[in-house]
């Protein structure tokens, strides 16, 4: 946690001067990376449930653009190697790496299982109103104090559609191919609605579902929720 706060402070210092140009207001045409010198801060609050277990979820992230193509964040980075050129339409491709998730080992308190990985993520913008997102990633789960590690492959497909001015609805599906876990596959899906209040400020709500069973795979029940609902706010400057 301390390392994340230290990185956040560093990002804030780097982004002390406002970016010359912010990312697109329209989420559909917005790039997968932030603009040069742009700092984005995201906070989320949600409610999650897994069987008889439930609780409040709090999320936080920050991203900074070293340039238009290379973004760094809290424990992750993304590089765009194919942009859409002068047009808002067409294909965009990126490579990402970093922390992909965290669980807690069942029966062993304070033993965190960290997931590190790399991915390729793309976006094809058909029009100002509709875009397709897709990607594949590899995640290695490092189980501390043991040699019983695990890994997985993830494949995801999503769509963004502008239903009203400044209002974009998104849907996303992810297939997880699990190795060295009890479950061999798991499915995740989410829907969200984003409202761009200004060029800098976004607010949204989301619903999500996962068939991943943390206890069945050796993790604590509160490591991952099967259902969740929440809201988020994003600010860029």
DRENPA-3360 file (N, C-alpha, C; in nm, 2 decimals, always signed):
BEGIN
1 = XXXXXXXX = +0.08/-0.12/+0.00/+0.00/+0.00/+0.00/+0.09/+0.13/+0.00 ~ +0.19/+0.12/+0.08/+0.28/+0.24/+0.09/+0.35/+0.27/-0.05 ~ +0.38/+0.16/-0.12/+0.44/+0.18/-0.25/+0.35/+0.24/-0.35 ~ +0.22/+0.21/-0.34/+0.12/+0.27/-0.43/+0.10/+0.41/-0.40 ~ +0.10/+0.45/-0.27/+0.08/+0.59/-0.23/+0.21/+0.67/-0.28 ~ +0.33/+0.61/-0.26/+0.45/+0.67/-0.31/+0.45/+0.70/-0.46 ~ +0.40/+0.60/-0.53/+0.39/+0.62/-0.68/+0.29/+0.72/-0.71 ~ +0.17/+0.73/-0.64/+0.07/+0.83/-0.66/+0.13/+0.97/-0.64;
9 = XXXXXXXX = +0.21/+0.99/-0.53/+0.27/+1.12/-0.51/+0.36/+1.15/-0.62 ~ +0.44/+1.06/-0.67/+0.53/+1.08/-0.78/+0.45/+1.12/-0.91 ~ +0.34/+1.05/-0.93/+0.26/+1.08/-1.05/+0.21/+1.22/-1.04 ~ +0.16/+1.26/-0.92/+0.10/+1.39/-0.90/+0.21/+1.50/-0.92 ~ +0.33/+1.47/-0.88/+0.44/+1.57/-0.90/+0.47/+1.59/-1.04 ~ +0.48/+1.47/-1.11/+0.51/+1.47/-1.26/+0.40/+1.55/-1.33 ~ +0.27/+1.53/-1.29/+0.16/+1.59/-1.36/+0.12/+1.72/-1.30 ~ +0.21/+1.79/-1.23/+0.17/+1.92/-1.17/+0.13/+2.02/-1.27;
17 = XXXXXXXX = +0.19/+2.02/-1.39/+0.15/+2.11/-1.49/+0.04/+2.05/-1.58 ~ -0.06/+2.12/-1.61/-0.17/+2.07/-1.69/-0.13/+2.02/-1.82 ~ -0.19/+1.91/-1.87/-0.16/+1.86/-2.00/-0.20/+1.96/-2.11 ~ -0.13/+1.97/-2.22/-0.16/+2.06/-2.32/-0.29/+2.02/-2.39 ~ -0.32/+1.89/-2.40/-0.44/+1.84/-2.46/-0.49/+1.72/-2.38 ~ -0.62/+1.72/-2.35/-0.68/+1.61/-2.27/-0.73/+1.50/-2.37 ~ -0.76/+1.38/-2.32/-0.82/+1.28/-2.40/-0.96/+1.32/-2.45 ~ -1.01/+1.25/-2.55/-1.14/+1.28/-2.60/-1.24/+1.27/-2.50;
25 = XXXXXXXX = -1.34/+1.36/-2.51/-1.46/+1.36/-2.41/-1.54/+1.24/-2.44 ~ -1.55/+1.20/-2.57/-1.63/+1.08/-2.61/-1.56/+0.95/-2.57 ~ -1.61/+0.87/-2.49/-1.54/+0.75/-2.45/-1.52/+0.65/-2.57 ~ -1.61/+0.66/-2.66/-1.60/+0.57/-2.78/-1.47/+0.60/-2.86 ~ -1.44/+0.72/-2.88/-1.32/+0.76/-2.96/-1.20/+0.78/-2.87 ~ -1.22/+0.77/-2.74/-1.10/+0.79/-2.65/-1.00/+0.68/-2.66 ~ -0.87/+0.72/-2.66/-0.77/+0.62/-2.68/-0.75/+0.53/-2.55 ~ -0.69/+0.42/-2.57/-0.66/+0.33/-2.46/-0.54/+0.38/-2.37;
33 = XXXXXXXX = -0.47/+0.48/-2.42/-0.37/+0.54/-2.34/-0.41/+0.69/-2.32 ~ -0.36/+0.75/-2.21/-0.39/+0.89/-2.19/-0.29/+0.98/-2.27 ~ -0.32/+1.11/-2.28/-0.24/+1.20/-2.36/-0.11/+1.23/-2.29 ~ -0.02/+1.29/-2.37/+0.11/+1.34/-2.31/+0.09/+1.43/-2.20 ~ +0.15/+1.40/-2.08/+0.15/+1.48/-1.96/+0.01/+1.49/-1.89 ~ -0.08/+1.40/-1.94/-0.21/+1.40/-1.88/-0.21/+1.30/-1.76 ~ -0.27/+1.35/-1.65/-0.29/+1.26/-1.53/-0.43/+1.23/-1.51 ~ -0.47/+1.11/-1.50/-0.60/+1.06/-1.47/-0.61/+0.99/-1.34;
41 = XXXXXXXX = -0.71/+1.03/-1.26/-0.73/+0.98/-1.12/-0.87/+0.92/-1.12 ~ -0.88/+0.79/-1.08/-1.01/+0.72/-1.07/-1.04/+0.67/-0.93 ~ -1.16/+0.69/-0.89/-1.20/+0.63/-0.76/-1.33/+0.56/-0.78 ~ -1.34/+0.44/-0.71/-1.47/+0.36/-0.73/-1.51/+0.31/-0.59 ~ -1.64/+0.30/-0.57/-1.70/+0.25/-0.45/-1.81/+0.15/-0.49 ~ -1.81/+0.03/-0.44/-1.91/-0.07/-0.48/-1.95/-0.16/-0.37 ~ -2.05/-0.25/-0.40/-2.09/-0.35/-0.31/-2.08/-0.48/-0.38 ~ -2.01/-0.58/-0.31/-1.99/-0.71/-0.37/-2.04/-0.82/-0.29;
49 = XXXXXXXX = -2.08/-0.93/-0.35/-2.14/-1.05/-0.28/-2.08/-1.18/-0.34 ~ -2.05/-1.27/-0.25/-2.00/-1.40/-0.29/-2.07/-1.51/-0.19 ~ -2.18/-1.56/-0.23/-2.25/-1.66/-0.15/-2.31/-1.58/-0.03 ~ -2.27/-1.63/+0.09/-2.31/-1.56/+0.22/-2.22/-1.45/+0.26 ~ -2.11/-1.43/+0.18/-2.02/-1.32/+0.21/-2.05/-1.20/+0.13 ~ -2.05/-1.08/+0.19/-2.06/-0.96/+0.12/-1.98/-0.85/+0.18 ~ -1.97/-0.74/+0.11/-1.89/-0.63/+0.17/-1.87/-0.51/+0.07 ~ -1.81/-0.41/+0.12/-1.79/-0.29/+0.04/-1.66/-0.30/-0.03;
57 = XXXXXXXX = -1.66/-0.26/-0.16/-1.54/-0.26/-0.24/-1.49/-0.12/-0.26 ~ -1.37/-0.09/-0.24/-1.31/+0.04/-0.27/-1.20/+0.03/-0.37 ~ -1.20/+0.10/-0.47/-1.09/+0.10/-0.57/-1.04/+0.23/-0.60 ~ -0.91/+0.23/-0.64/-0.84/+0.36/-0.67/-0.73/+0.33/-0.77 ~ -0.71/+0.42/-0.87/-0.61/+0.41/-0.97/-0.57/+0.55/-1.02 ~ -0.45/+0.56/-1.07/-0.40/+0.68/-1.13/-0.31/+0.64/-1.25 ~ -0.33/+0.72/-1.36/-0.25/+0.69/-1.48/-0.19/+0.83/-1.53 ~ -0.07/+0.82/-1.58/+0.00/+0.94/-1.63/+0.06/+0.91/-1.77;
65 = XXXXXXXX = +0.05/+1.01/-1.86/+0.10/+0.99/-1.99/+0.24/+1.04/-2.01 ~ +0.34/+0.95/-2.02/+0.48/+1.00/-2.05/+0.48/+1.06/-2.19 ~ +0.40/+1.01/-2.28/+0.38/+1.07/-2.40/+0.24/+1.02/-2.45 ~ +0.20/+1.05/-2.57/+0.07/+1.00/-2.62/+0.06/+0.85/-2.63 ~ +0.17/+0.78/-2.64/+0.17/+0.64/-2.66/+0.20/+0.55/-2.54 ~ +0.27/+0.61/-2.44/+0.31/+0.54/-2.32/+0.25/+0.59/-2.19 ~ +0.18/+0.51/-2.13/+0.11/+0.54/-2.00/+0.16/+0.46/-1.89 ~ +0.19/+0.52/-1.77/+0.22/+0.44/-1.65/+0.12/+0.47/-1.55;
73 = XXXXXXXX = +0.10/+0.37/-1.46/+0.00/+0.38/-1.35/+0.04/+0.31/-1.23 ~ -0.05/+0.29/-1.14/-0.02/+0.23/-1.01/+0.00/+0.08/-1.02 ~ +0.12/+0.03/-1.05/+0.15/-0.11/-1.07/+0.13/-0.16/-1.21 ~ +0.11/-0.07/-1.30/+0.09/-0.12/-1.44/+0.13/-0.02/-1.54 ~ +0.15/-0.06/-1.66/+0.19/+0.03/-1.77/+0.13/-0.02/-1.90 ~ +0.11/+0.08/-2.00/+0.06/+0.04/-2.13/+0.12/+0.12/-2.24 ~ +0.16/+0.05/-2.35/+0.22/+0.12/-2.46/+0.14/+0.10/-2.59 ~ +0.11/+0.20/-2.66/+0.04/+0.19/-2.79/+0.14/+0.19/-2.90;
81 = XXXXXXXX = +0.13/+0.08/-2.98/+0.23/+0.06/-3.09/+0.16/+0.08/-3.22 ~ +0.02/+0.09/-3.22/-0.05/+0.12/-3.35/-0.16/+0.22/-3.31 ~ -0.15/+0.34/-3.37/-0.26/+0.44/-3.34/-0.35/+0.45/-3.46 ~ -0.45/+0.54/-3.44/-0.55/+0.55/-3.55/-0.52/+0.67/-3.64 ~ -0.40/+0.72/-3.63/-0.36/+0.83/-3.72/-0.44/+0.96/-3.69 ~ -0.46/+1.03/-3.80/-0.53/+1.16/-3.79/-0.68/+1.14/-3.78 ~ -0.73/+1.02/-3.80/-0.87/+0.99/-3.80/-0.91/+0.93/-3.66 ~ -1.03/+0.96/-3.61/-1.08/+0.90/-3.49/-1.12/+0.76/-3.51;
89 = XXXXXXXX = -1.13/+0.72/-3.63/-1.18/+0.58/-3.66/-1.07/+0.49/-3.69 ~ -1.10/+0.35/-3.68/-1.00/+0.25/-3.72/-0.95/+0.18/-3.60 ~ -0.83/+0.11/-3.63/-0.77/+0.01/-3.53/-0.66/+0.08/-3.45 ~ -0.67/+0.04/-3.32/-0.56/+0.09/-3.22/-0.52/-0.04/-3.14 ~ -0.39/-0.06/-3.13/-0.33/-0.17/-3.06/-0.23/-0.13/-2.95 ~ -0.24/-0.20/-2.83/-0.15/-0.16/-2.72/-0.10/-0.29/-2.66 ~ +0.01/-0.27/-2.59/+0.07/-0.38/-2.50/+0.07/-0.33/-2.36 ~ +0.03/-0.42/-2.26/+0.03/-0.38/-2.12/+0.10/-0.48/-2.04;
97 = XXXXXXXX = +0.14/-0.44/-1.92/+0.21/-0.53/-1.82/+0.19/-0.47/-1.68 ~ +0.20/-0.56/-1.58/+0.19/-0.52/-1.44/+0.11/-0.61/-1.36 ~ +0.06/-0.56/-1.25/-0.02/-0.63/-1.15/-0.16/-0.65/-1.20 ~ -0.21/-0.78/-1.21/-0.34/-0.81/-1.27/-0.44/-0.85/-1.16 ~ -0.40/-0.86/-1.04/-0.50/-0.90/-0.94/-0.43/-0.95/-0.81 ~ -0.51/-0.97/-0.71/-0.46/-1.02/-0.58/-0.57/-1.10/-0.50 ~ -0.53/-1.22/-0.45/-0.61/-1.30/-0.37/-0.54/-1.32/-0.23 ~ -0.62/-1.38/-0.14/-0.56/-1.42/-0.01/-0.57/-1.57/+0.01;
105 = XXXXXXXX = -0.46/-1.63/+0.04/-0.46/-1.78/+0.05/-0.55/-1.83/+0.16 ~ -0.63/-1.93/+0.13/-0.72/-1.99/+0.23/-0.65/-2.06/+0.33 ~ -0.68/-2.04/+0.46/-0.62/-2.11/+0.58/-0.49/-2.05/+0.62 ~ -0.44/-1.95/+0.55/-0.31/-1.89/+0.58/-0.33/-1.74/+0.58 ~ -0.34/-1.68/+0.70/-0.36/-1.54/+0.72/-0.24/-1.46/+0.67 ~ -0.27/-1.35/+0.61/-0.17/-1.25/+0.56/-0.08/-1.31/+0.45 ~ -0.12/-1.41/+0.38/-0.05/-1.46/+0.27/-0.12/-1.42/+0.14 ~ -0.06/-1.32/+0.08/-0.12/-1.26/-0.05/-0.07/-1.34/-0.17;
113 = XXXXXXXX = -0.16/-1.36/-0.26/-0.13/-1.43/-0.39/-0.14/-1.32/-0.49 ~ -0.03/-1.28/-0.55/-0.03/-1.17/-0.64/-0.02/-1.22/-0.79 ~ -0.10/-1.16/-0.87/-0.10/-1.20/-1.01/-0.03/-1.09/-1.10 ~ +0.08/-1.14/-1.17/+0.15/-1.05/-1.26/+0.13/-1.10/-1.40 ~ +0.13/-1.01/-1.50/+0.11/-1.05/-1.63/+0.13/-0.95/-1.74 ~ +0.11/-0.99/-1.86/+0.12/-0.91/-1.98/+0.00/-0.93/-2.07 ~ -0.03/-0.83/-2.15/-0.14/-0.84/-2.24/-0.13/-0.76/-2.37 ~ -0.21/-0.80/-2.46/-0.23/-0.72/-2.58/-0.37/-0.68/-2.59;
121 = XXXXXXXX = -0.40/-0.55/-2.60/-0.54/-0.50/-2.60/-0.56/-0.41/-2.72 ~ -0.67/-0.43/-2.79/-0.70/-0.35/-2.91/-0.84/-0.28/-2.90 ~ -0.86/-0.19/-2.99/-0.98/-0.11/-3.00/-1.01/-0.08/-3.14 ~ -1.12/-0.11/-3.19/-1.16/-0.07/-3.33/-1.28/+0.02/-3.32 ~ -1.26/+0.14/-3.37/-1.37/+0.24/-3.36/-1.44/+0.24/-3.50 ~ -1.56/+0.20/-3.50/-1.64/+0.19/-3.63/-1.70/+0.33/-3.66 ~ -1.74/+0.40/-3.56/-1.80/+0.53/-3.58/-1.79/+0.61/-3.46 ~ -1.83/+0.73/-3.46/-1.83/+0.82/-3.34/-1.92/+0.76/-3.23;
129 = XXXXXXXX = -2.00/+0.66/-3.26/-2.10/+0.61/-3.17/-2.06/+0.47/-3.12 ~ -1.98/+0.39/-3.19/-1.96/+0.25/-3.16/-1.82/+0.21/-3.18 ~ -1.77/+0.13/-3.08/-1.63/+0.08/-3.08/-1.63/-0.06/-3.03 ~ -1.54/-0.15/-3.08/-1.52/-0.28/-3.03/-1.39/-0.29/-2.96 ~ -1.39/-0.35/-2.84/-1.26/-0.38/-2.77/-1.23/-0.52/-2.76 ~ -1.11/-0.56/-2.76/-1.07/-0.70/-2.75/-0.93/-0.72/-2.70 ~ -0.90/-0.83/-2.64/-0.76/-0.85/-2.59/-0.74/-0.99/-2.54 ~ -0.61/-1.02/-2.51/-0.57/-1.15/-2.46/-0.46/-1.12/-2.36;
137 = XXXXXXXX = -0.45/-1.19/-2.25/-0.34/-1.17/-2.15/-0.30/-1.30/-2.08 ~ -0.18/-1.30/-2.03/-0.13/-1.41/-1.95/-0.10/-1.36/-1.81 ~ -0.15/-1.43/-1.71/-0.13/-1.40/-1.57/-0.06/-1.51/-1.49 ~ +0.04/-1.48/-1.42/+0.11/-1.57/-1.33/+0.08/-1.54/-1.19 ~ +0.02/-1.64/-1.12/-0.02/-1.62/-0.98/+0.09/-1.67/-0.89 ~ +0.16/-1.58/-0.82/+0.27/-1.61/-0.73/+0.22/-1.64/-0.59 ~ +0.22/-1.76/-0.55/+0.17/-1.80/-0.41/+0.29/-1.80/-0.32 ~ +0.30/-1.70/-0.23/+0.42/-1.68/-0.15/+0.43/-1.80/-0.05;
145 = XXXXXXXX = +0.56/-1.83/-0.02/+0.60/-1.93/+0.08/+0.56/-2.07/+0.03 ~ +0.55/-2.09/-0.10/+0.51/-2.22/-0.15/+0.56/-2.23/-0.29 ~ +0.58/-2.35/-0.34/+0.61/-2.37/-0.49/+0.49/-2.40/-0.57 ~ +0.37/-2.40/-0.51/+0.25/-2.43/-0.58/+0.18/-2.30/-0.64 ~ +0.25/-2.26/-0.75/+0.20/-2.14/-0.82/+0.09/-2.18/-0.92 ~ +0.03/-2.08/-0.98/-0.07/-2.11/-1.08/-0.06/-2.00/-1.19 ~ -0.13/-2.03/-1.30/-0.13/-1.92/-1.41/-0.26/-1.94/-1.48 ~ -0.28/-1.84/-1.57/-0.41/-1.85/-1.65/-0.39/-1.76/-1.78;
153 = XXXXXXXX = -0.48/-1.79/-1.87/-0.49/-1.70/-1.99/-0.63/-1.64/-1.99 ~ -0.64/-1.51/-2.03/-0.77/-1.44/-2.03/-0.79/-1.39/-2.17 ~ -0.91/-1.40/-2.22/-0.95/-1.35/-2.35/-1.08/-1.27/-2.33 ~ -1.08/-1.15/-2.37/-1.19/-1.06/-2.35/-1.24/-0.99/-2.47 ~ -1.37/-0.96/-2.48/-1.43/-0.89/-2.59/-1.54/-0.80/-2.53 ~ -1.54/-0.67/-2.58/-1.63/-0.57/-2.53/-1.68/-0.48/-2.64 ~ -1.78/-0.40/-2.61/-1.84/-0.31/-2.70/-1.87/-0.18/-2.63 ~ -1.85/-0.07/-2.69/-1.90/+0.06/-2.64/-1.99/+0.13/-2.74;
161 = XXXXXXXX = -2.10/+0.18/-2.69/-2.20/+0.25/-2.77/-2.25/+0.38/-2.71 ~ -2.25/+0.48/-2.78/-2.30/+0.61/-2.73/-2.45/+0.62/-2.75 ~ -2.53/+0.61/-2.65/-2.67/+0.61/-2.66/-2.74/+0.75/-2.65 ~ -2.67/+0.84/-2.59/-2.71/+0.98/-2.58/-2.58/+1.06/-2.58 ~ -2.60/+1.19/-2.61/-2.48/+1.28/-2.61/-2.41/+1.27/-2.47 ~ -2.28/+1.23/-2.47/-2.20/+1.22/-2.35/-2.23/+1.10/-2.26 ~ -2.32/+1.01/-2.31/-2.36/+0.89/-2.23/-2.32/+0.77/-2.32 ~ -2.23/+0.69/-2.26/-2.18/+0.57/-2.33/-2.21/+0.45/-2.25;
169 = XXXXXXXX = -2.27/+0.34/-2.31/-2.30/+0.22/-2.24/-2.19/+0.12/-2.29 ~ -2.13/+0.04/-2.20/-2.03/-0.06/-2.23/-2.07/-0.20/-2.18 ~ -2.03/-0.30/-2.25/-2.05/-0.44/-2.21/-1.92/-0.51/-2.24 ~ -1.88/-0.60/-2.15/-1.76/-0.67/-2.16/-1.77/-0.82/-2.11 ~ -1.71/-0.91/-2.18/-1.70/-1.05/-2.14/-1.56/-1.10/-2.14 ~ -1.52/-1.18/-2.04/-1.39/-1.23/-2.03/-1.40/-1.38/-2.00 ~ -1.32/-1.46/-2.08/-1.30/-1.60/-2.05/-1.17/-1.63/-1.99 ~ -1.17/-1.69/-1.87/-1.04/-1.72/-1.80/-1.01/-1.87/-1.81;
177 = XXXXXXXX = -0.90/-1.90/-1.87/-0.86/-2.04/-1.88/-0.75/-2.06/-1.77 ~ -0.80/-2.14/-1.66/-0.72/-2.15/-1.54/-0.63/-2.28/-1.54 ~ -0.51/-2.26/-1.50/-0.42/-2.38/-1.48/-0.38/-2.39/-1.33 ~ -0.37/-2.52/-1.29/-0.33/-2.55/-1.15/-0.42/-2.49/-1.05 ~ -0.55/-2.48/-1.09/-0.66/-2.45/-0.99/-0.77/-2.55/-1.01 ~ -0.86/-2.56/-0.91/-0.97/-2.66/-0.92/-1.06/-2.63/-1.04 ~ -1.10/-2.51/-1.06/-1.17/-2.47/-1.18/-1.08/-2.47/-1.30 ~ -1.13/-2.52/-1.41/-1.05/-2.51/-1.54/-1.08/-2.38/-1.62;
185 = XXXXXXXX = -1.20/-2.34/-1.60/-1.24/-2.21/-1.67/-1.33/-2.13/-1.58 ~ -1.34/-2.00/-1.61/-1.43/-1.91/-1.54/-1.47/-1.80/-1.63 ~ -1.59/-1.75/-1.61/-1.65/-1.65/-1.70/-1.68/-1.52/-1.62 ~ -1.65/-1.41/-1.68/-1.68/-1.28/-1.62/-1.75/-1.19/-1.72 ~ -1.84/-1.11/-1.67/-1.92/-1.02/-1.75/-1.95/-0.89/-1.68 ~ -1.95/-0.78/-1.75/-1.99/-0.66/-1.68/-2.06/-0.56/-1.78 ~ -2.14/-0.48/-1.73/-2.20/-0.37/-1.80/-2.18/-0.24/-1.73 ~ -2.17/-0.13/-1.80/-2.15/+0.00/-1.73/-2.20/+0.11/-1.81;
193 = XXXXXXXX = -2.23/+0.22/-1.75/-2.27/+0.34/-1.82/-2.19/+0.46/-1.77 ~ -2.13/+0.53/-1.87/-2.04/+0.64/-1.84/-2.10/+0.77/-1.88 ~ -2.10/+0.87/-1.80/-2.15/+1.01/-1.83/-2.03/+1.11/-1.83 ~ -2.00/+1.16/-1.94/-1.89/+1.26/-1.95/-1.95/+1.40/-1.91 ~ -1.93/+1.44/-1.79/-1.98/+1.57/-1.74/-1.91/+1.69/-1.80 ~ -1.78/+1.66/-1.84/-1.70/+1.77/-1.90/-1.58/+1.70/-1.97 ~ -1.49/+1.77/-2.03/-1.38/+1.71/-2.10/-1.29/+1.65/-1.99 ~ -1.29/+1.69/-1.87/-1.21/+1.64/-1.76/-1.27/+1.53/-1.67;
201 = XXXXXXXX = -1.40/+1.54/-1.65/-1.47/+1.47/-1.55/-1.57/+1.37/-1.61 ~ -1.56/+1.24/-1.56/-1.65/+1.13/-1.59/-1.71/+1.08/-1.46 ~ -1.83/+1.03/-1.47/-1.89/+0.96/-1.36/-1.97/+0.84/-1.42 ~ -1.98/+0.73/-1.35/-2.05/+0.61/-1.41/-2.09/+0.51/-1.30 ~ -2.17/+0.42/-1.35/-2.21/+0.31/-1.27/-2.18/+0.18/-1.34 ~ -2.18/+0.06/-1.26/-2.14/-0.06/-1.32/-2.21/-0.18/-1.25 ~ -2.23/-0.29/-1.32/-2.27/-0.42/-1.27/-2.17/-0.52/-1.32 ~ -2.14/-0.62/-1.24/-2.05/-0.72/-1.28/-2.08/-0.86/-1.22;
209 = XXXXXXXX = -2.04/-0.96/-1.29/-2.07/-1.10/-1.25/-1.94/-1.19/-1.28 ~ -1.91/-1.28/-1.20/-1.80/-1.38/-1.22/-1.84/-1.51/-1.17 ~ -1.80/-1.62/-1.25/-1.83/-1.76/-1.20/-1.70/-1.81/-1.13 ~ -1.60/-1.73/-1.11/-1.48/-1.77/-1.04/-1.51/-1.79/-0.89 ~ -1.48/-1.91/-0.84/-1.51/-1.94/-0.70/-1.38/-1.94/-0.62 ~ -1.36/-1.84/-0.54/-1.23/-1.83/-0.47/-1.20/-1.94/-0.38 ~ -1.30/-1.98/-0.30/-1.28/-2.09/-0.20/-1.25/-2.22/-0.27 ~ -1.32/-2.25/-0.38/-1.30/-2.37/-0.45/-1.15/-2.38/-0.51;
217 = XXXXXXXX = -1.10/-2.26/-0.53/-0.96/-2.26/-0.59/-0.85/-2.23/-0.48 ~ -0.89/-2.23/-0.36/-0.79/-2.22/-0.25/-0.77/-2.09/-0.19 ~ -0.87/-1.99/-0.22/-0.85/-1.86/-0.17/-0.97/-1.83/-0.07 ~ -0.95/-1.72/+0.00/-1.06/-1.68/+0.10/-1.18/-1.63/+0.03 ~ -1.30/-1.64/+0.09/-1.42/-1.61/+0.03/-1.43/-1.46/-0.01 ~ -1.37/-1.37/+0.07/-1.37/-1.23/+0.04/-1.26/-1.18/-0.06 ~ -1.19/-1.28/-0.12/-1.08/-1.25/-0.21/-1.14/-1.20/-0.34 ~ -1.26/-1.25/-0.38/-1.32/-1.22/-0.51/-1.47/-1.23/-0.49;
225 = XXXXXXXX = -1.55/-1.14/-0.54/-1.69/-1.14/-0.54/-1.75/-1.19/-0.67 ~ -1.86/-1.27/-0.66/-1.93/-1.32/-0.78/-2.02/-1.22/-0.84 ~ -2.08/-1.13/-0.76/-2.16/-1.02/-0.81/-2.12/-0.89/-0.75 ~ -2.14/-0.79/-0.82/-2.10/-0.66/-0.77/-2.17/-0.54/-0.84 ~ -2.19/-0.43/-0.77/-2.25/-0.32/-0.83/-2.18/-0.20/-0.76 ~ -2.17/-0.09/-0.84/-2.10/+0.02/-0.78/-2.10/+0.15/-0.87 ~ -2.02/+0.25/-0.83/-2.01/+0.37/-0.91/-1.87/+0.42/-0.90 ~ -1.83/+0.50/-1.00/-1.69/+0.55/-1.01/-1.69/+0.70/-1.06;
233 = XXXXX = -1.58/+0.76/-1.03/-1.56/+0.90/-1.08/-1.41/+0.91/-1.13 ~ -1.40/+0.97/-1.24/-1.27/+0.98/-1.31/-1.24/+1.13/-1.34 ~ -1.12/+1.18/-1.31/-1.09/+1.32/-1.34/-0.95/+1.32/-1.41 ~ -0.94/+1.40/-1.51/-0.82/+1.41/-1.59/-0.78/+1.56/-1.60 ~ -0.65/+1.58/-1.58/-0.60/+1.72/-1.60/-0.45/+1.72/-1.65;
% end
